[in-house]
Amino acid sequence: MGTQAEEIREQQRMTWNKFSPGWKKWDEFTMNFLKPMGDAIIKNLELKDHDQVLDVAAGTGEPGLTIAGLIPNGKVIGTDLAEDMVTIAAENAEMKGLSNYEILTTDVCELPFEEDTFDAISCRMGFMFFPDMMLAARQMYRVLKAGGKLSTSVWDGPQHNDWITTIMSVIQRHVALPSPQPGAPGMFRCAEPDLIGDLFKKVGFRSIVSQEVRGKVDYQSFDRYWEIMLDMGGPIVTALSGVDKTTIAKIKAEVAELFKSKNKEGESTLEYAALVISAVK
């Protein structure tokens, strides 16, 4: 990788490590939120009991932990760039009594495995943050066995993801945020319908299938939504870092009003949508 990609990688590592306490705090909530995407990935992988599985961008462990439970005679290796995140994954594996789950801190663009090592690869919400998506896909292709399956998920466009745009749209009205560079890592970088599929095709994958997963996430209350977003949202915290208390209070009030407008009386839900793309080597 070039110097710029290495700088992005280090920034990503530092950010995820910094917010790992928030991810640990809200792990049960977040894993329930992301479970439909993980379930779709698992279904597409068509796992067998003795499979060797690589879970890339494992974070706090899912869907790798669920996969490990489904293949007791197989093995799952969860990899992530942020060592503090996979430490949480290891703790979760121990709590679940999973002896066939291991963690490894490594960069997806430099996977330390031999060719044709894994029967399946899962990657939930990782591609949009990789500094070099093509290199990442090539590495996954290299370590996957012939006939092996890869399944990944990425966020659909912002118009379908109220859970993040509800707060970010208000912040953008009050804070001058730098415009993201085209193709730079970010939540909606992979939202174009054929972007990941075309990438996989260029690398050599076949039988590429894309599906959409939509739903609503229940925050139970606005205050809980606000707390979760500030505990876990690196871009949100960064955007608000230099903002005075009066402006933050105004932003919170406007976000609360917008949140309320998207819900019926007594509800606290916001919409999400993701794309799940699967392929065969």
C-alpha positions as a printed NumPy array, in Angstrom:
array([[  0.   ,   0.   ,   0.   ],
       [  1.043,   3.576,  -0.582],
       [  1.766,   6.153,   2.098],
       [ -1.745,   7.643,   1.923],
       [ -3.392,   4.233,   2.354],
       [ -1.1  ,   3.485,   5.294],
       [ -2.074,   6.776,   6.929],
       [ -5.763,   5.955,   6.461],
       [ -5.178,   2.496,   7.931],
       [ -3.489,   3.917,  11.03 ],
       [ -6.229,   6.506,  11.475],
       [ -8.843,   3.759,  11.216],
       [ -7.011,   1.63 ,  13.78 ],
       [ -6.744,   4.488,  16.263],
       [-10.394,   5.5  ,  15.834],
       [-11.799,   1.989,  16.331],
       [ -9.57 ,   1.426,  19.349],
       [-10.664,   4.755,  20.832],
       [-14.34 ,   3.891,  20.543],
       [-14.007,   0.237,  21.543],
       [-15.276,   0.968,  25.107],
       [-18.501,   2.337,  23.612],
       [-18.861,  -0.713,  21.377],
       [-18.357,  -2.96 ,  24.402],
       [-20.916,  -0.976,  26.417],
       [-23.557,  -1.264,  23.702],
       [-22.476,  -4.641,  22.289],
       [-25.763,  -6.457,  22.89 ],
       [-27.769,  -3.632,  21.312],
       [-25.458,  -3.304,  18.316],
       [-25.238,  -7.021,  17.631],
       [-29.041,  -7.255,  17.663],
       [-29.167,  -4.285,  15.278],
       [-26.703,  -5.861,  12.846],
       [-27.975,  -9.437,  13.219],
       [-30.161,  -9.434,  10.053],
       [-27.102,  -8.63 ,   7.941],
       [-25.086, -11.316,   9.711],
       [-27.898, -13.842,   9.252],
       [-28.001, -13.103,   5.513],
       [-24.228, -13.54 ,   5.26 ],
       [-24.351, -16.856,   7.124],
       [-27.182, -18.177,   4.957],
       [-25.278, -17.293,   1.79 ],
       [-22.104, -19.054,   2.954],
       [-23.884, -22.448,   3.149],
       [-21.538, -23.597,   5.914],
       [-20.465, -27.189,   6.55 ],
       [-19.509, -28.591,   9.927],
       [-15.757, -28.884,   9.286],
       [-15.337, -25.552,   7.455],
       [-12.422, -23.237,   8.108],
       [-13.875, -19.713,   8.133],
       [-12.277, -16.275,   8.09 ],
       [-14.281, -13.379,   9.545],
       [-12.778, -10.103,   8.305],
       [-13.4  ,  -6.797,  10.129],
       [-14.629,  -8.911,  13.032],
       [-15.057,  -6.039,  15.475],
       [-16.529,  -7.433,  18.693],
       [-17.021, -10.847,  17.117],
       [-20.133, -11.178,  14.997],
       [-21.031, -12.887,  12.75 ],
       [-17.948, -15.015,  13.428],
       [-19.104, -16.053,  16.89 ],
       [-22.435, -17.288,  15.566],
       [-20.63 , -19.121,  12.757],
       [-18.347, -20.834,  15.283],
       [-21.416, -22.1  ,  17.111],
       [-22.81 , -23.531,  13.885],
       [-19.65 , -25.461,  12.936],
       [-18.434, -27.137,  16.159],
       [-15.951, -29.283,  14.228],
       [-14.728, -26.363,  12.148],
       [-12.827, -23.225,  13.041],
       [-13.305, -19.453,  12.789],
       [-10.534, -16.87 ,  12.799],
       [-11.763, -13.329,  13.476],
       [ -9.451, -10.632,  12.158],
       [ -9.541,  -6.887,  12.646],
       [ -7.172,  -3.961,  12.39 ],
       [ -8.083,  -2.703,  15.89 ],
       [ -6.611,  -4.857,  18.64 ],
       [ -8.978,  -3.493,  21.285],
       [-12.013,  -4.557,  19.259],
       [-10.921,  -8.164,  18.75 ],
       [ -9.994,  -8.37 ,  22.432],
       [-13.714,  -7.854,  23.091],
       [-14.449, -10.562,  20.515],
       [-12.169, -12.978,  22.376],
       [-13.936, -12.154,  25.661],
       [-17.309, -12.78 ,  23.995],
       [-16.086, -16.129,  22.64 ],
       [-14.942, -17.175,  26.098],
       [-18.285, -16.207,  27.629],
       [-20.053, -18.298,  24.984],
       [-17.739, -21.24 ,  25.588],
       [-16.493, -21.306,  21.984],
       [-13.188, -23.157,  21.74 ],
       [-13.108, -23.048,  17.925],
       [-12.906, -19.256,  17.654],
       [ -9.607, -17.376,  17.488],
       [ -8.699, -13.723,  16.998],
       [ -5.894, -12.141,  15.037],
       [ -5.013,  -8.466,  14.745],
       [ -4.078,  -7.921,  11.123],
       [ -4.748,  -5.785,   8.065],
       [ -7.07 ,  -7.296,   5.472],
       [ -4.718,  -6.005,   2.773],
       [ -1.876,  -8.097,   4.246],
       [ -3.547, -11.333,   5.328],
       [ -0.88 , -13.672,   6.817],
       [ -2.375, -16.889,   5.455],
       [ -1.376, -19.329,   2.722],
       [ -3.346, -19.519,  -0.51 ],
       [ -6.484, -21.697,  -0.456],
       [ -6.755, -21.759,   3.357],
       [-10.438, -21.02 ,   4.003],
       [-13.72 , -22.599,   2.942],
       [-15.672, -19.39 ,   3.546],
       [-15.12 , -15.714,   4.336],
       [-17.536, -13.357,   6.058],
       [-17.113,  -9.588,   6.221],
       [-19.904,  -7.582,   7.813],
       [-19.662,  -3.797,   7.356],
       [-15.975,  -3.757,   6.531],
       [-15.408,  -2.949,   2.859],
       [-16.463,   0.706,   3.038],
       [-13.667,   1.395,   5.531],
       [-10.809,  -0.436,   3.789],
       [ -8.149,   1.961,   2.425],
       [ -7.754,  -0.194,  -0.707],
       [-10.879,  -2.224,  -1.45 ],
       [ -9.396,  -3.893,  -4.535],
       [ -6.352,  -5.111,  -2.616],
       [ -8.593,  -6.343,   0.202],
       [-10.752,  -8.302,  -2.253],
       [ -7.657,  -9.802,  -3.891],
       [ -6.349, -10.949,  -0.531],
       [ -9.666, -12.584,   0.317],
       [ -9.702, -14.294,  -3.08 ],
       [ -6.142, -15.541,  -2.539],
       [ -6.801, -17.197,   0.838],
       [-10.17 , -18.676,  -0.185],
       [-10.278, -22.215,  -1.522],
       [-11.578, -22.881,  -5.04 ],
       [-15.359, -23.145,  -4.769],
       [-15.286, -21.285,  -1.468],
       [-17.783, -18.524,  -0.769],
       [-17.385, -14.91 ,   0.29 ],
       [-20.284, -12.896,   1.677],
       [-20.136,  -9.28 ,   2.778],
       [-22.493,  -6.484,   3.769],
       [-22.253,  -2.716,   3.281],
       [-24.626,   0.13 ,   4.04 ],
       [-27.12 ,   1.175,   1.399],
       [-27.52 ,   4.894,   0.631],
       [-28.131,   7.597,   3.258],
       [-31.742,   8.035,   2.114],
       [-32.44 ,   4.544,   3.495],
       [-30.531,   4.888,   6.774],
       [-32.343,   7.247,   9.104],
       [-30.506,   5.788,  12.089],
       [-27.402,   7.794,  11.142],
       [-28.754,  10.629,   8.967],
       [-31.173,  11.777,  11.677],
       [-28.277,  13.034,  13.763],
       [-25.76 ,  13.827,  11.017],
       [-28.166,  15.963,   8.959],
       [-28.67 ,  18.28 ,  11.932],
       [-24.98 ,  18.437,  12.789],
       [-24.224,  19.425,   9.189],
       [-26.55 ,  22.417,   9.505],
       [-24.547,  23.757,  12.431],
       [-21.007,  22.554,  11.819],
       [-18.882,  23.124,   8.708],
       [-17.687,  19.613,   7.91 ],
       [-15.05 ,  18.922,   5.244],
       [-16.372,  17.323,   2.076],
       [-15.218,  13.698,   1.796],
       [-12.821,  12.89 ,  -1.007],
       [-14.359,  10.749,  -3.789],
       [-13.83 ,   7.1  ,  -2.938],
       [-12.524,   7.835,   0.553],
       [-13.469,   5.405,   3.342],
       [-16.892,   6.198,   4.771],
       [-20.252,   4.694,   5.64 ],
       [-21.9  ,   5.108,   2.241],
       [-18.844,   4.579,   0.066],
       [-20.182,   1.227,  -1.215],
       [-23.852,   2.152,  -1.572],
       [-23.917,   2.04 ,  -5.382],
       [-25.787,  -1.187,  -6.242],
       [-23.097,  -2.804,  -8.424],
       [-19.941,  -1.343,  -6.891],
       [-18.921,  -4.328,  -4.755],
       [-20.212,  -6.841,  -7.291],
       [-18.13 ,  -5.265, -10.058],
       [-15.108,  -5.215,  -7.739],
       [-15.5  ,  -8.932,  -7.024],
       [-15.856,  -9.673, -10.73 ],
       [-12.599,  -7.865, -11.53 ],
       [-10.776,  -9.897,  -8.889],
       [-12.032, -13.171, -10.381],
       [-15.066, -14.106,  -8.299],
       [-18.099, -15.642, -10.008],
       [-21.777, -16.315,  -9.221],
       [-22.124, -12.853,  -7.687],
       [-25.468, -12.187,  -6.023],
       [-26.656,  -9.02 ,  -4.285],
       [-29.634,  -8.584,  -1.991],
       [-31.059,  -5.81 ,   0.158],
       [-31.769,  -6.141,   3.862],
       [-34.087,  -3.543,   5.369],
       [-35.606,  -3.015,   8.772],
       [-36.003,  -0.765,  11.769],
       [-33.824,  -0.454,  14.843],
       [-35.545,   0.252,  18.167],
       [-33.69 ,   2.702,  20.409],
       [-36.43 ,   2.636,  23.105],
       [-36.102,   6.397,  23.64 ],
       [-34.481,   9.474,  22.12 ],
       [-32.118,   9.884,  25.079],
       [-30.868,   6.341,  24.562],
       [-30.38 ,   7.041,  20.846],
       [-28.35 ,  10.185,  21.62 ],
       [-26.205,   8.335,  24.171],
       [-25.499,   5.419,  21.839],
       [-24.529,   7.655,  18.93 ],
       [-22.115,   9.692,  21.039],
       [-20.599,   6.601,  22.642],
       [-19.992,   4.786,  19.354],
       [-20.012,   7.297,  16.507],
       [-16.49 ,   8.444,  15.752],
       [-17.521,  10.915,  12.994],
       [-20.208,  12.358,  15.275],
       [-17.846,  12.91 ,  18.184],
       [-15.228,  14.385,  15.846],
       [-17.798,  16.763,  14.341],
       [-18.889,  17.958,  17.779],
       [-15.415,  18.122,  19.339],
       [-14.926,  21.851,  18.805],
       [-18.543,  22.909,  19.285],
       [-19.611,  24.973,  22.291],
       [-22.148,  23.639,  24.802],
       [-24.904,  26.02 ,  23.699],
       [-24.686,  24.854,  20.096],
       [-24.543,  21.206,  21.134],
       [-27.708,  21.716,  23.198],
       [-29.388,  23.287,  20.172],
       [-28.264,  20.393,  17.952],
       [-29.6  ,  17.871,  20.457],
       [-32.974,  19.629,  20.619],
       [-33.27 ,  19.667,  16.816],
       [-32.234,  16.015,  16.554],
       [-34.858,  15.165,  19.185],
       [-37.528,  16.964,  17.168],
       [-36.52 ,  15.179,  13.969],
       [-36.379,  11.842,  15.798],
       [-39.877,  12.437,  17.143],
       [-41.221,  13.362,  13.702],
       [-40.124,   9.982,  12.347],
       [-42.047,   8.062,  14.992],
       [-45.607,   7.46 ,  16.045],
       [-46.519,   8.14 ,  19.643],
       [-44.611,   5.791,  21.945],
       [-42.204,   4.526,  19.264],
       [-38.453,   5.132,  19.018],
       [-37.407,   3.394,  15.818],
       [-35.339,   4.433,  12.809],
       [-34.912,   2.738,   9.441],
       [-31.812,   1.01 ,   8.119],
       [-30.894,  -0.679,   4.856],
       [-27.872,  -2.677,   3.796],
       [-26.637,  -4.549,   0.75 ],
       [-25.384,  -8.119,   1.127],
       [-23.149,  -9.301,  -1.696],
       [-21.998, -12.905,  -2.081],
       [-19.636, -14.581,  -4.513],
       [-17.825, -17.838,  -5.264],
       [-14.142, -18.36 ,  -6.068]])
